[in-house]
């Protein structure tokens, strides 16, 4: 399956309001999400990170600029197949793990035998073999989020969107799942966009990090992560990790302070 790059060309988005001035969420965002790579978006609350994902997914239309999808080394292509992993688990409580994972395949009309085989492969990829017949209420928060990741992977997307996937989890579980997701993205070759507030998470998972300004959101800096893969919690002890962390923090500090004055909002 050819990898797909996503290009934002001078993208802007303004929300109109009847009783107050319009809100400029994004302003002249120009960036490229490289094919087969993981790009992290990091910035203060309200800077438009999640809004960019919604534009990429087609849930929102920009008020200015152009969105392009480029397949391989060729020209433009149609909107690629995408899957999203959200911060909220969004599992159906009345379905088992395997039924939750296979749900999208069922809607797509995939035959039952193929559906079950692909669902079991995705469940194994997130280390949940043996839990196929459990219900979400019988799982921990970390396990429920792994089901969410499996549900996205089973669709074999050309682009994987990750919107604060571990934001609702405790710190220890988050570290374990960061390592697990790092292994998955390193082997999949899927184009992925990760929205996160965590500098550590961005460095561990991404090939490139885009640092965004406070609202209206713009791209303040593009940083390439040249740390070797595979990455794990041990990577955080690498001097290169510390240098990257400090550089990103310096870029974010003033923007976070500015966002606190302007006020929060969408991610």
LOSEVO-843048 format. One record per residue (C-alpha): x, y, z; residue number from 1; residue in three letters. Coordinates in nm, 4 decimals, always signed. Example, Ala and Ser with C-alpha at 12.3 -4.5 7.8 and 13.67 -1.06 7.14 Angstrom:
BEGIN
east | north | up | resi | resn
+1.2300 | -0.4500 | +0.7800 | 1 | ALA
+1.3670 | -0.1060 | +0.7140 | 2 | SER
//
This chain:
BEGIN
east | north | up | resi | resn
+0.0000 | +0.0000 | +0.0000 | 1 | UNK
+0.1634 | +0.3312 | -0.1068 | 2 | UNK
+0.2282 | +0.5757 | +0.1737 | 3 | UNK
+0.0455 | +0.9068 | +0.1606 | 4 | UNK
+0.1799 | +1.2486 | +0.2442 | 5 | UNK
-0.0515 | +1.5273 | +0.3609 | 6 | UNK
+0.0189 | +1.8891 | +0.2704 | 7 | UNK
-0.1392 | +2.1933 | +0.4323 | 8 | UNK
-0.0922 | +2.5023 | +0.2158 | 9 | UNK
-0.1721 | +2.8345 | +0.3882 | 10 | UNK
-0.4575 | +2.6754 | +0.5835 | 11 | UNK
-0.6716 | +2.9044 | +0.7947 | 12 | UNK
-0.9901 | +2.8467 | +0.9909 | 13 | UNK
-1.2157 | +3.1110 | +1.1447 | 14 | UNK
-1.5247 | +3.0280 | +1.3488 | 15 | UNK
-1.8045 | +3.2817 | +1.3089 | 16 | UNK
-2.0136 | +3.3765 | +1.6120 | 17 | UNK
-2.3389 | +3.5714 | +1.6208 | 18 | UNK
-2.2891 | +3.7337 | +1.9607 | 19 | UNK
-1.9140 | +3.8009 | +1.9587 | 20 | UNK
-1.6173 | +3.8536 | +1.7315 | 21 | UNK
-1.5135 | +3.5613 | +1.5097 | 22 | UNK
-1.2501 | +3.3254 | +1.6521 | 23 | UNK
-0.9416 | +3.2699 | +1.4375 | 24 | UNK
-0.8374 | +2.9142 | +1.5240 | 25 | UNK
-0.5683 | +2.8624 | +1.2586 | 26 | UNK
-0.3756 | +3.1178 | +1.0582 | 27 | UNK
-0.1654 | +3.0470 | +0.7471 | 28 | UNK
-0.0591 | +2.6956 | +0.8471 | 29 | UNK
+0.1784 | +2.5518 | +0.5882 | 30 | UNK
+0.3335 | +2.2142 | +0.6627 | 31 | UNK
+0.3827 | +1.8644 | +0.5249 | 32 | UNK
+0.3212 | +1.5342 | +0.6986 | 33 | UNK
+0.5697 | +1.2981 | +0.5362 | 34 | UNK
+0.4546 | +0.9673 | +0.3916 | 35 | UNK
+0.5337 | +0.6636 | +0.6041 | 36 | UNK
+0.6508 | +0.8825 | +0.8924 | 37 | UNK
+0.5133 | +0.9892 | +1.2306 | 38 | UNK
+0.4669 | +1.3634 | +1.2793 | 39 | UNK
+0.3784 | +1.5024 | +1.6213 | 40 | UNK
+0.1851 | +1.8251 | +1.6751 | 41 | UNK
+0.2613 | +1.9886 | +2.0066 | 42 | UNK
+0.1546 | +2.3246 | +2.1407 | 43 | UNK
-0.0447 | +2.4983 | +2.4133 | 44 | UNK
-0.4107 | +2.4240 | +2.4764 | 45 | UNK
-0.6369 | +2.5968 | +2.2261 | 46 | UNK
-0.3739 | +2.6252 | +1.9509 | 47 | UNK
-0.5676 | +2.4154 | +1.6999 | 48 | UNK
-0.3853 | +2.0810 | +1.7071 | 49 | UNK
-0.7019 | +1.8711 | +1.7103 | 50 | UNK
-0.8612 | +2.1114 | +1.4635 | 51 | UNK
-0.5874 | +2.0273 | +1.2121 | 52 | UNK
-0.6705 | +1.6579 | +1.2540 | 53 | UNK
-1.0374 | +1.7288 | +1.1895 | 54 | UNK
-0.9481 | +1.9168 | +0.8717 | 55 | UNK
-0.7283 | +1.6283 | +0.7570 | 56 | UNK
-1.0096 | +1.3818 | +0.8294 | 57 | UNK
-1.2640 | +1.5937 | +0.6411 | 58 | UNK
-1.4751 | +1.6796 | +0.9453 | 59 | UNK
-1.4007 | +2.0517 | +0.9075 | 60 | UNK
-1.3432 | +2.2652 | +0.5976 | 61 | UNK
-1.0786 | +2.5395 | +0.6187 | 62 | UNK
-1.1871 | +2.8939 | +0.5446 | 63 | UNK
-0.8685 | +2.9564 | +0.3485 | 64 | UNK
-0.5866 | +2.7569 | +0.1935 | 65 | UNK
-0.5661 | +2.4139 | +0.0364 | 66 | UNK
-0.5303 | +2.0585 | +0.1633 | 67 | UNK
-0.3537 | +1.8057 | -0.0611 | 68 | UNK
-0.2867 | +1.4322 | -0.0416 | 69 | UNK
+0.0141 | +1.3039 | -0.2324 | 70 | UNK
+0.0671 | +0.9320 | -0.2939 | 71 | UNK
+0.4247 | +0.8034 | -0.3073 | 72 | UNK
+0.6408 | +1.0025 | -0.5474 | 73 | UNK
+0.3453 | +1.0712 | -0.7779 | 74 | UNK
+0.0841 | +1.3392 | -0.7942 | 75 | UNK
-0.2327 | +1.4204 | -0.6055 | 76 | UNK
-0.4620 | +1.1446 | -0.4894 | 77 | UNK
-0.8071 | +1.1248 | -0.3389 | 78 | UNK
-0.8548 | +1.1455 | +0.0358 | 79 | UNK
-0.6873 | +0.8298 | +0.1709 | 80 | UNK
-0.8332 | +0.5751 | +0.4089 | 81 | UNK
-0.7936 | +0.7085 | +0.7633 | 82 | UNK
-0.8480 | +0.5800 | +1.1163 | 83 | UNK
-0.8472 | +0.7826 | +1.4377 | 84 | UNK
-0.7568 | +0.6894 | +1.7938 | 85 | UNK
-0.9219 | +0.9354 | +2.0341 | 86 | UNK
-0.8421 | +1.0199 | +2.3952 | 87 | UNK
-1.1826 | +0.8847 | +2.4981 | 88 | UNK
-1.2028 | +0.5082 | +2.4569 | 89 | UNK
-1.5375 | +0.5225 | +2.2679 | 90 | UNK
-1.5932 | +0.1473 | +2.2885 | 91 | UNK
-1.9391 | -0.0049 | +2.2616 | 92 | UNK
-2.0060 | -0.1463 | +2.6112 | 93 | UNK
-2.2439 | -0.4148 | +2.4826 | 94 | UNK
-1.9839 | -0.5603 | +2.2414 | 95 | UNK
-1.6901 | -0.7871 | +2.3257 | 96 | UNK
-1.3311 | -0.6913 | +2.2490 | 97 | UNK
-1.3265 | -0.8772 | +1.9190 | 98 | UNK
-1.6674 | -0.7382 | +1.8222 | 99 | UNK
-1.5493 | -0.3833 | +1.8984 | 100 | UNK
-1.2329 | -0.4315 | +1.6933 | 101 | UNK
-1.4219 | -0.5854 | +1.4001 | 102 | UNK
-1.7044 | -0.3297 | +1.4046 | 103 | UNK
-1.5678 | -0.1132 | +1.1215 | 104 | UNK
-1.4980 | -0.4184 | +0.9084 | 105 | UNK
-1.8572 | -0.5300 | +0.9598 | 106 | UNK
-1.9859 | -0.1911 | +0.8418 | 107 | UNK
-1.7550 | -0.2172 | +0.5403 | 108 | UNK
-1.9100 | -0.5496 | +0.4444 | 109 | UNK
-1.5978 | -0.7593 | +0.5007 | 110 | UNK
-1.6903 | -1.1309 | +0.5090 | 111 | UNK
-1.7139 | -1.2818 | +0.8566 | 112 | UNK
-1.4154 | -1.5178 | +0.8313 | 113 | UNK
-1.1824 | -1.2426 | +0.7063 | 114 | UNK
-1.3248 | -1.0002 | +0.9600 | 115 | UNK
-1.2458 | -1.2335 | +1.2494 | 116 | UNK
-0.8978 | -1.3159 | +1.1202 | 117 | UNK
-0.8031 | -0.9502 | +1.0819 | 118 | UNK
-0.9520 | -0.8610 | +1.4200 | 119 | UNK
-0.7514 | -1.1359 | +1.5925 | 120 | UNK
-0.4316 | -1.0151 | +1.4245 | 121 | UNK
-0.4951 | -0.6593 | +1.5416 | 122 | UNK
-0.5716 | -0.7787 | +1.8949 | 123 | UNK
-0.2469 | -0.9766 | +1.8990 | 124 | UNK
-0.0557 | -0.6693 | +1.7793 | 125 | UNK
-0.1591 | -0.4828 | +2.0959 | 126 | UNK
-0.0916 | -0.7835 | +2.3222 | 127 | UNK
-0.4551 | -0.8578 | +2.4095 | 128 | UNK
-0.4757 | -1.2173 | +2.2885 | 129 | UNK
-0.6922 | -1.4087 | +2.5342 | 130 | UNK
-0.9223 | -1.1129 | +2.6002 | 131 | UNK
-1.1280 | -1.1399 | +2.2812 | 132 | UNK
-1.4497 | -1.2318 | +2.4641 | 133 | UNK
-1.4222 | -0.9765 | +2.7451 | 134 | UNK
-1.6425 | -0.6692 | +2.7632 | 135 | UNK
-1.5016 | -0.3155 | +2.8088 | 136 | UNK
-1.6204 | -0.3019 | +3.1718 | 137 | UNK
-1.3933 | -0.6006 | +3.2438 | 138 | UNK
-1.0805 | -0.4202 | +3.1185 | 139 | UNK
-0.8471 | -0.1627 | +3.2694 | 140 | UNK
-0.8196 | +0.1837 | +3.1137 | 141 | UNK
-0.4949 | +0.0911 | +2.9400 | 142 | UNK
-0.6465 | -0.2257 | +2.7971 | 143 | UNK
-0.9508 | -0.0351 | +2.6703 | 144 | UNK
-0.7257 | +0.2096 | +2.4902 | 145 | UNK
-0.5340 | -0.0796 | +2.3338 | 146 | UNK
-0.8667 | -0.2048 | +2.2011 | 147 | UNK
-0.9154 | +0.1412 | +2.0503 | 148 | UNK
-0.5742 | +0.1206 | +1.8827 | 149 | UNK
-0.6519 | -0.2291 | +1.7503 | 150 | UNK
-0.9846 | -0.1025 | +1.6146 | 151 | UNK
-0.7973 | +0.1653 | +1.4180 | 152 | UNK
-0.5213 | -0.0674 | +1.2942 | 153 | UNK
-0.7618 | -0.3395 | +1.1782 | 154 | UNK
-0.8904 | -0.1051 | +0.9062 | 155 | UNK
-0.5371 | -0.0998 | +0.7569 | 156 | UNK
-0.5450 | +0.2800 | +0.7165 | 157 | UNK
-0.3127 | +0.4719 | +0.4887 | 158 | UNK
-0.3136 | +0.7494 | +0.7508 | 159 | UNK
-0.3424 | +0.7002 | +1.1268 | 160 | UNK
-0.4547 | +0.9986 | +1.3354 | 161 | UNK
-0.3788 | +0.9915 | +1.7086 | 162 | UNK
-0.5519 | +1.2594 | +1.9162 | 163 | UNK
-0.4035 | +1.2551 | +2.2669 | 164 | UNK
-0.4443 | +0.8755 | +2.2727 | 165 | UNK
-0.3040 | +0.8338 | +2.6240 | 166 | UNK
-0.4257 | +1.1577 | +2.7806 | 167 | UNK
-0.6831 | +0.9853 | +3.0044 | 168 | UNK
-0.4412 | +0.7272 | +3.1467 | 169 | UNK
-0.2236 | +0.7249 | +3.4572 | 170 | UNK
+0.1470 | +0.8017 | +3.4159 | 171 | UNK
+0.2720 | +0.4425 | +3.4504 | 172 | UNK
+0.0227 | +0.2989 | +3.2013 | 173 | UNK
+0.0986 | +0.5833 | +2.9636 | 174 | UNK
+0.4704 | +0.4977 | +2.9618 | 175 | UNK
+0.4029 | +0.1326 | +2.8819 | 176 | UNK
+0.1616 | +0.2156 | +2.5998 | 177 | UNK
+0.3989 | +0.4760 | +2.4556 | 178 | UNK
+0.6599 | +0.2023 | +2.4167 | 179 | UNK
+0.4049 | -0.0344 | +2.2648 | 180 | UNK
+0.2748 | +0.2243 | +2.0190 | 181 | UNK
+0.6338 | +0.3144 | +1.9264 | 182 | UNK
+0.6925 | -0.0484 | +1.8248 | 183 | UNK
+0.3717 | -0.0550 | +1.6200 | 184 | UNK
+0.4390 | +0.2647 | +1.4271 | 185 | UNK
+0.8013 | +0.1679 | +1.3628 | 186 | UNK
+0.6935 | -0.1501 | +1.1852 | 187 | UNK
+0.3740 | -0.0375 | +1.0105 | 188 | UNK
+0.5104 | +0.2217 | +0.7666 | 189 | UNK
+0.1802 | +0.4084 | +0.8001 | 190 | UNK
+0.1679 | +0.7862 | +0.7748 | 191 | UNK
+0.0721 | +0.9001 | +1.1255 | 192 | UNK
-0.0116 | +1.2326 | +1.2909 | 193 | UNK
+0.0069 | +1.2477 | +1.6695 | 194 | UNK
-0.1495 | +1.5277 | +1.8724 | 195 | UNK
+0.0025 | +1.5478 | +2.2193 | 196 | UNK
+0.0764 | +1.7839 | +2.5064 | 197 | UNK
+0.3700 | +1.5664 | +2.6149 | 198 | UNK
+0.7178 | +1.6602 | +2.4924 | 199 | UNK
+0.8430 | +1.3172 | +2.6011 | 200 | UNK
+0.5717 | +1.1385 | +2.4033 | 201 | UNK
+0.6422 | +1.3454 | +2.0935 | 202 | UNK
+1.0144 | +1.2629 | +2.1028 | 203 | UNK
+0.9593 | +0.8918 | +2.1695 | 204 | UNK
+0.7064 | +0.8410 | +1.8893 | 205 | UNK
+0.7742 | +1.0946 | +1.6153 | 206 | UNK
+1.0143 | +1.1353 | +1.3270 | 207 | UNK
+0.9275 | +1.5044 | +1.3067 | 208 | UNK
+0.7763 | +1.7445 | +1.5611 | 209 | UNK
+0.5807 | +2.0549 | +1.4636 | 210 | UNK
+0.5684 | +2.3103 | +1.7448 | 211 | UNK
+0.2619 | +2.5342 | +1.7287 | 212 | UNK
+0.1981 | +2.8833 | +1.8593 | 213 | UNK
-0.0832 | +2.9927 | +2.0876 | 214 | UNK
-0.4100 | +3.0742 | +1.9101 | 215 | UNK
-0.4338 | +3.1581 | +1.6307 | 216 | UNK
-0.2358 | +2.8437 | +1.5648 | 217 | UNK
+0.0668 | +2.8651 | +1.3366 | 218 | UNK
+0.3679 | +2.6381 | +1.2943 | 219 | UNK
+0.6487 | +2.7971 | +1.4937 | 220 | UNK
+0.9156 | +2.5336 | +1.4275 | 221 | UNK
+0.9784 | +2.1985 | +1.2616 | 222 | UNK
+1.2162 | +1.9708 | +1.4500 | 223 | UNK
+1.3545 | +1.6441 | +1.3145 | 224 | UNK
+1.4010 | +1.3690 | +1.5739 | 225 | UNK
+1.7244 | +1.1932 | +1.4808 | 226 | UNK
+1.7340 | +0.9531 | +1.7749 | 227 | UNK
+1.7774 | +0.5882 | +1.6704 | 228 | UNK
+1.4875 | +0.3450 | +1.6680 | 229 | UNK
+1.3587 | +0.1358 | +1.8336 | 230 | UNK
+1.2861 | +0.3849 | +2.1127 | 231 | UNK
+1.1749 | +0.3087 | +2.4655 | 232 | UNK
+1.1827 | +0.4664 | +2.8098 | 233 | UNK
+1.5596 | +0.4034 | +2.8014 | 234 | UNK
+1.5772 | +0.6601 | +2.5199 | 235 | UNK
+1.4930 | +0.9318 | +2.7719 | 236 | UNK
+1.8418 | +0.8853 | +2.9209 | 237 | UNK
+2.0104 | +0.9599 | +2.5882 | 238 | UNK
+2.1849 | +1.3029 | +2.5873 | 239 | UNK
+2.0209 | +1.3699 | +2.2516 | 240 | UNK
+1.6784 | +1.3251 | +2.4120 | 241 | UNK
+1.7591 | +1.5857 | +2.6770 | 242 | UNK
+1.8795 | +1.8316 | +2.4145 | 243 | UNK
+1.5610 | +1.7900 | +2.2123 | 244 | UNK
+1.3429 | +1.8182 | +2.5222 | 245 | UNK
+1.5114 | +2.1449 | +2.6259 | 246 | UNK
+1.4840 | +2.2894 | +2.2756 | 247 | UNK
+1.1128 | +2.2123 | +2.2474 | 248 | UNK
+1.0424 | +2.3397 | +2.5983 | 249 | UNK
+1.2132 | +2.6697 | +2.5181 | 250 | UNK
+0.9930 | +2.7078 | +2.2106 | 251 | UNK
+0.6759 | +2.6190 | +2.4028 | 252 | UNK
+0.7262 | +2.8142 | +2.7236 | 253 | UNK
+0.6369 | +3.1614 | +2.5950 | 254 | UNK
+0.3504 | +3.0226 | +2.3826 | 255 | UNK
+0.1993 | +2.8441 | +2.6835 | 256 | UNK
+0.2184 | +3.1651 | +2.8876 | 257 | UNK
+0.0513 | +3.3555 | +2.6048 | 258 | UNK
-0.2239 | +3.0934 | +2.5791 | 259 | UNK
-0.2912 | +3.1257 | +2.9528 | 260 | UNK
-0.3544 | +3.4961 | +2.9033 | 261 | UNK
-0.5673 | +3.4541 | +2.5888 | 262 | UNK
-0.7647 | +3.1652 | +2.7366 | 263 | UNK
-0.8121 | +2.7971 | +2.6518 | 264 | UNK
-1.0277 | +2.6376 | +2.3939 | 265 | UNK
-1.0111 | +2.3550 | +2.1468 | 266 | UNK
-0.6869 | +2.1603 | +2.1218 | 267 | UNK
//
